[in-house]
Amino acid sequence: MKLQDKVAVITGAGSGMGKEMALLFGREGAKLVLADITQASLD
């Protein structure tokens, strides 16, 4: 796990590149802080 014990803050995490980055960083072990303009996108 390349990103274990790291924290990533990702804006626009509900769709597009932000979503893909969140999924990838999560798989690599990062702790995530996600933000998007709508809560429904993050659910």
PyMOL Python script that loads the backbone (N, CA, C, O; Angstrom):
from pymol import cmd

cmd.read_pdbstr("""\
ATOM      1  N   MET A   1       0.835  -1.177   0.000  1.00  0.00           N
ATOM      2  CA  MET A   1       0.000   0.000   0.000  1.00  0.00           C
ATOM      3  C   MET A   1       0.883   1.244   0.000  1.00  0.00           C
ATOM      4  O   MET A   1       1.495   1.595   1.009  1.00  0.00           O
ATOM      5  N   LYS A   2       0.930   1.878  -1.119  1.00  0.00           N
ATOM      6  CA  LYS A   2       1.818   3.019  -1.316  1.00  0.00           C
ATOM      7  C   LYS A   2       1.456   4.244  -0.479  1.00  0.00           C
ATOM      8  O   LYS A   2       2.337   5.016  -0.101  1.00  0.00           O
ATOM      9  N   LEU A   3       0.177   4.428  -0.190  1.00  0.00           N
ATOM     10  CA  LEU A   3      -0.262   5.656   0.474  1.00  0.00           C
ATOM     11  C   LEU A   3      -0.701   5.432   1.915  1.00  0.00           C
ATOM     12  O   LEU A   3      -1.349   6.300   2.498  1.00  0.00           O
ATOM     13  N   GLN A   4      -0.366   4.301   2.497  1.00  0.00           N
ATOM     14  CA  GLN A   4      -0.744   4.038   3.879  1.00  0.00           C
ATOM     15  C   GLN A   4      -0.152   5.103   4.789  1.00  0.00           C
ATOM     16  O   GLN A   4       0.991   5.520   4.600  1.00  0.00           O
ATOM     17  N   ASP A   5      -0.925   5.544   5.774  1.00  0.00           N
ATOM     18  CA  ASP A   5      -0.541   6.588   6.724  1.00  0.00           C
ATOM     19  C   ASP A   5      -0.433   7.974   6.079  1.00  0.00           C
ATOM     20  O   ASP A   5       0.160   8.877   6.669  1.00  0.00           O
ATOM     21  N   LYS A   6      -0.988   8.156   4.891  1.00  0.00           N
ATOM     22  CA  LYS A   6      -1.045   9.466   4.237  1.00  0.00           C
ATOM     23  C   LYS A   6      -2.496   9.937   4.225  1.00  0.00           C
ATOM     24  O   LYS A   6      -3.414   9.121   4.307  1.00  0.00           O
ATOM     25  N   VAL A   7      -2.704  11.241   4.125  1.00  0.00           N
ATOM     26  CA  VAL A   7      -4.042  11.817   4.042  1.00  0.00           C
ATOM     27  C   VAL A   7      -4.163  12.554   2.718  1.00  0.00           C
ATOM     28  O   VAL A   7      -3.287  13.340   2.357  1.00  0.00           O
ATOM     29  N   ALA A   8      -5.249  12.300   1.992  1.00  0.00           N
ATOM     30  CA  ALA A   8      -5.504  12.984   0.728  1.00  0.00           C
ATOM     31  C   ALA A   8      -6.779  13.807   0.867  1.00  0.00           C
ATOM     32  O   ALA A   8      -7.806  13.295   1.314  1.00  0.00           O
ATOM     33  N   VAL A   9      -6.717  15.082   0.484  1.00  0.00           N
ATOM     34  CA  VAL A   9      -7.889  15.943   0.435  1.00  0.00           C
ATOM     35  C   VAL A   9      -8.245  16.086  -1.035  1.00  0.00           C
ATOM     36  O   VAL A   9      -7.455  16.596  -1.830  1.00  0.00           O
ATOM     37  N   ILE A  10      -9.440  15.631  -1.390  1.00  0.00           N
ATOM     38  CA  ILE A  10      -9.844  15.620  -2.797  1.00  0.00           C
ATOM     39  C   ILE A  10     -11.132  16.415  -2.953  1.00  0.00           C
ATOM     40  O   ILE A  10     -12.147  16.095  -2.335  1.00  0.00           O
ATOM     41  N   THR A  11     -11.085  17.456  -3.785  1.00  0.00           N
ATOM     42  CA  THR A  11     -12.288  18.229  -4.100  1.00  0.00           C
ATOM     43  C   THR A  11     -12.858  17.702  -5.406  1.00  0.00           C
ATOM     44  O   THR A  11     -12.130  17.159  -6.238  1.00  0.00           O
ATOM     45  N   GLY A  12     -14.153  17.863  -5.579  1.00  0.00           N
ATOM     46  CA  GLY A  12     -14.801  17.333  -6.776  1.00  0.00           C
ATOM     47  C   GLY A  12     -14.830  15.820  -6.762  1.00  0.00           C
ATOM     48  O   GLY A  12     -14.781  15.186  -7.816  1.00  0.00           O
ATOM     49  N   ALA A  13     -14.909  15.231  -5.566  1.00  0.00           N
ATOM     50  CA  ALA A  13     -14.786  13.778  -5.420  1.00  0.00           C
ATOM     51  C   ALA A  13     -16.049  13.009  -5.796  1.00  0.00           C
ATOM     52  O   ALA A  13     -16.052  11.778  -5.762  1.00  0.00           O
ATOM     53  N   GLY A  14     -17.119  13.713  -6.152  1.00  0.00           N
ATOM     54  CA  GLY A  14     -18.369  13.045  -6.469  1.00  0.00           C
ATOM     55  C   GLY A  14     -18.464  12.513  -7.881  1.00  0.00           C
ATOM     56  O   GLY A  14     -19.338  11.697  -8.174  1.00  0.00           O
ATOM     57  N   SER A  15     -17.574  12.962  -8.776  1.00  0.00           N
ATOM     58  CA  SER A  15     -17.661  12.504 -10.158  1.00  0.00           C
ATOM     59  C   SER A  15     -16.342  12.763 -10.886  1.00  0.00           C
ATOM     60  O   SER A  15     -15.456  13.449 -10.377  1.00  0.00           O
ATOM     61  N   GLY A  16     -16.239  12.211 -12.064  1.00  0.00           N
ATOM     62  CA  GLY A  16     -15.091  12.460 -12.941  1.00  0.00           C
ATOM     63  C   GLY A  16     -13.750  12.076 -12.351  1.00  0.00           C
ATOM     64  O   GLY A  16     -13.621  11.059 -11.670  1.00  0.00           O
ATOM     65  N   MET A  17     -12.746  12.911 -12.625  1.00  0.00           N
ATOM     66  CA  MET A  17     -11.383  12.627 -12.167  1.00  0.00           C
ATOM     67  C   MET A  17     -11.277  12.598 -10.652  1.00  0.00           C
ATOM     68  O   MET A  17     -10.535  11.788 -10.096  1.00  0.00           O
ATOM     69  N   GLY A  18     -12.014  13.479  -9.976  1.00  0.00           N
ATOM     70  CA  GLY A  18     -11.979  13.494  -8.516  1.00  0.00           C
ATOM     71  C   GLY A  18     -12.443  12.169  -7.935  1.00  0.00           C
ATOM     72  O   GLY A  18     -11.847  11.662  -6.984  1.00  0.00           O
ATOM     73  N   LYS A  19     -13.507  11.604  -8.502  1.00  0.00           N
ATOM     74  CA  LYS A  19     -14.022  10.313  -8.038  1.00  0.00           C
ATOM     75  C   LYS A  19     -13.004   9.210  -8.280  1.00  0.00           C
ATOM     76  O   LYS A  19     -12.758   8.383  -7.401  1.00  0.00           O
ATOM     77  N   GLU A  20     -12.414   9.195  -9.463  1.00  0.00           N
ATOM     78  CA  GLU A  20     -11.422   8.172  -9.783  1.00  0.00           C
ATOM     79  C   GLU A  20     -10.197   8.268  -8.876  1.00  0.00           C
ATOM     80  O   GLU A  20      -9.644   7.250  -8.459  1.00  0.00           O
ATOM     81  N   MET A  21      -9.775   9.500  -8.574  1.00  0.00           N
ATOM     82  CA  MET A  21      -8.637   9.683  -7.664  1.00  0.00           C
ATOM     83  C   MET A  21      -8.983   9.174  -6.272  1.00  0.00           C
ATOM     84  O   MET A  21      -8.163   8.518  -5.629  1.00  0.00           O
ATOM     85  N   ALA A  22     -10.200   9.474  -5.801  1.00  0.00           N
ATOM     86  CA  ALA A  22     -10.624   9.025  -4.476  1.00  0.00           C
ATOM     87  C   ALA A  22     -10.622   7.505  -4.399  1.00  0.00           C
ATOM     88  O   ALA A  22     -10.157   6.931  -3.415  1.00  0.00           O
ATOM     89  N   LEU A  23     -11.138   6.859  -5.428  1.00  0.00           N
ATOM     90  CA  LEU A  23     -11.168   5.396  -5.442  1.00  0.00           C
ATOM     91  C   LEU A  23      -9.754   4.809  -5.456  1.00  0.00           C
ATOM     92  O   LEU A  23      -9.464   3.866  -4.720  1.00  0.00           O
ATOM     93  N   LEU A  24      -8.890   5.360  -6.282  1.00  0.00           N
ATOM     94  CA  LEU A  24      -7.517   4.873  -6.374  1.00  0.00           C
ATOM     95  C   LEU A  24      -6.750   5.096  -5.074  1.00  0.00           C
ATOM     96  O   LEU A  24      -6.097   4.182  -4.571  1.00  0.00           O
ATOM     97  N   PHE A  25      -6.829   6.316  -4.529  1.00  0.00           N
ATOM     98  CA  PHE A  25      -6.108   6.616  -3.296  1.00  0.00           C
ATOM     99  C   PHE A  25      -6.621   5.753  -2.153  1.00  0.00           C
ATOM    100  O   PHE A  25      -5.838   5.308  -1.314  1.00  0.00           O
ATOM    101  N   GLY A  26      -7.935   5.510  -2.113  1.00  0.00           N
ATOM    102  CA  GLY A  26      -8.511   4.643  -1.086  1.00  0.00           C
ATOM    103  C   GLY A  26      -7.986   3.226  -1.191  1.00  0.00           C
ATOM    104  O   GLY A  26      -7.653   2.603  -0.182  1.00  0.00           O
ATOM    105  N   ARG A  27      -7.913   2.716  -2.413  1.00  0.00           N
ATOM    106  CA  ARG A  27      -7.361   1.363  -2.621  1.00  0.00           C
ATOM    107  C   ARG A  27      -5.905   1.278  -2.190  1.00  0.00           C
ATOM    108  O   ARG A  27      -5.444   0.228  -1.743  1.00  0.00           O
ATOM    109  N   GLU A  28      -5.180   2.388  -2.326  1.00  0.00           N
ATOM    110  CA  GLU A  28      -3.760   2.411  -1.965  1.00  0.00           C
ATOM    111  C   GLU A  28      -3.522   2.689  -0.481  1.00  0.00           C
ATOM    112  O   GLU A  28      -2.375   2.781  -0.044  1.00  0.00           O
ATOM    113  N   GLY A  29      -4.609   2.825   0.301  1.00  0.00           N
ATOM    114  CA  GLY A  29      -4.475   2.916   1.740  1.00  0.00           C
ATOM    115  C   GLY A  29      -4.524   4.302   2.346  1.00  0.00           C
ATOM    116  O   GLY A  29      -4.328   4.444   3.554  1.00  0.00           O
ATOM    117  N   ALA A  30      -4.779   5.330   1.553  1.00  0.00           N
ATOM    118  CA  ALA A  30      -4.818   6.694   2.086  1.00  0.00           C
ATOM    119  C   ALA A  30      -6.085   6.920   2.912  1.00  0.00           C
ATOM    120  O   ALA A  30      -7.129   6.320   2.651  1.00  0.00           O
ATOM    121  N   LYS A  31      -5.975   7.782   3.895  1.00  0.00           N
ATOM    122  CA  LYS A  31      -7.152   8.288   4.592  1.00  0.00           C
ATOM    123  C   LYS A  31      -7.665   9.441   3.730  1.00  0.00           C
ATOM    124  O   LYS A  31      -6.877  10.256   3.251  1.00  0.00           O
ATOM    125  N   LEU A  32      -8.984   9.512   3.532  1.00  0.00           N
ATOM    126  CA  LEU A  32      -9.538  10.470   2.580  1.00  0.00           C
ATOM    127  C   LEU A  32     -10.393  11.529   3.249  1.00  0.00           C
ATOM    128  O   LEU A  32     -11.167  11.242   4.163  1.00  0.00           O
ATOM    129  N   VAL A  33     -10.240  12.765   2.774  1.00  0.00           N
ATOM    130  CA  VAL A  33     -11.148  13.864   3.077  1.00  0.00           C
ATOM    131  C   VAL A  33     -11.732  14.253   1.730  1.00  0.00           C
ATOM    132  O   VAL A  33     -11.025  14.762   0.860  1.00  0.00           O
ATOM    133  N   LEU A  34     -13.038  14.010   1.560  1.00  0.00           N
ATOM    134  CA  LEU A  34     -13.671  14.221   0.259  1.00  0.00           C
ATOM    135  C   LEU A  34     -14.634  15.397   0.313  1.00  0.00           C
ATOM    136  O   LEU A  34     -15.336  15.597   1.304  1.00  0.00           O
ATOM    137  N   ALA A  35     -14.656  16.172  -0.770  1.00  0.00           N
ATOM    138  CA  ALA A  35     -15.572  17.314  -0.862  1.00  0.00           C
ATOM    139  C   ALA A  35     -16.162  17.379  -2.258  1.00  0.00           C
ATOM    140  O   ALA A  35     -15.504  17.053  -3.246  1.00  0.00           O
ATOM    141  N   ASP A  36     -17.409  17.803  -2.319  1.00  0.00           N
ATOM    142  CA  ASP A  36     -18.068  18.038  -3.599  1.00  0.00           C
ATOM    143  C   ASP A  36     -19.147  19.081  -3.354  1.00  0.00           C
ATOM    144  O   ASP A  36     -19.480  19.379  -2.206  1.00  0.00           O
ATOM    145  N   ILE A  37     -19.687  19.630  -4.415  1.00  0.00           N
ATOM    146  CA  ILE A  37     -20.681  20.676  -4.275  1.00  0.00           C
ATOM    147  C   ILE A  37     -22.008  20.134  -3.734  1.00  0.00           C
ATOM    148  O   ILE A  37     -22.769  20.882  -3.119  1.00  0.00           O
ATOM    149  N   THR A  38     -22.295  18.855  -3.950  1.00  0.00           N
ATOM    150  CA  THR A  38     -23.523  18.255  -3.420  1.00  0.00           C
ATOM    151  C   THR A  38     -23.188  17.000  -2.608  1.00  0.00           C
ATOM    152  O   THR A  38     -22.330  16.209  -3.000  1.00  0.00           O
ATOM    153  N   GLN A  39     -23.865  16.833  -1.490  1.00  0.00           N
ATOM    154  CA  GLN A  39     -23.667  15.660  -0.635  1.00  0.00           C
ATOM    155  C   GLN A  39     -24.070  14.382  -1.366  1.00  0.00           C
ATOM    156  O   GLN A  39     -23.418  13.350  -1.209  1.00  0.00           O
ATOM    157  N   ALA A  40     -25.130  14.441  -2.156  1.00  0.00           N
ATOM    158  CA  ALA A  40     -25.618  13.241  -2.853  1.00  0.00           C
ATOM    159  C   ALA A  40     -24.546  12.639  -3.754  1.00  0.00           C
ATOM    160  O   ALA A  40     -24.489  11.418  -3.902  1.00  0.00           O
ATOM    161  N   SER A  41     -23.708  13.453  -4.349  1.00  0.00           N
ATOM    162  CA  SER A  41     -22.638  12.947  -5.214  1.00  0.00           C
ATOM    163  C   SER A  41     -21.630  12.121  -4.434  1.00  0.00           C
ATOM    164  O   SER A  41     -21.063  11.170  -4.971  1.00  0.00           O
ATOM    165  N   LEU A  42     -21.401  12.470  -3.181  1.00  0.00           N
ATOM    166  CA  LEU A  42     -20.415  11.765  -2.370  1.00  0.00           C
ATOM    167  C   LEU A  42     -20.962  10.460  -1.798  1.00  0.00           C
ATOM    168  O   LEU A  42     -20.200   9.538  -1.508  1.00  0.00           O
ATOM    169  N   ASP A  43     -22.276  10.383  -1.638  1.00  0.00           N
ATOM    170  CA  ASP A  43     -22.877   9.157  -1.081  1.00  0.00           C
ATOM    171  C   ASP A  43     -22.698   8.024  -2.062  1.00  0.00           C
ATOM    172  O   ASP A  43     -23.129   6.902  -1.794  1.00  0.00           O
TER     173      ASP A  43
END
""", "prot")
cmd.dss("prot")
cmd.show_as("cartoon", "prot")
cmd.util.cbc("prot")
cmd.orient("prot")
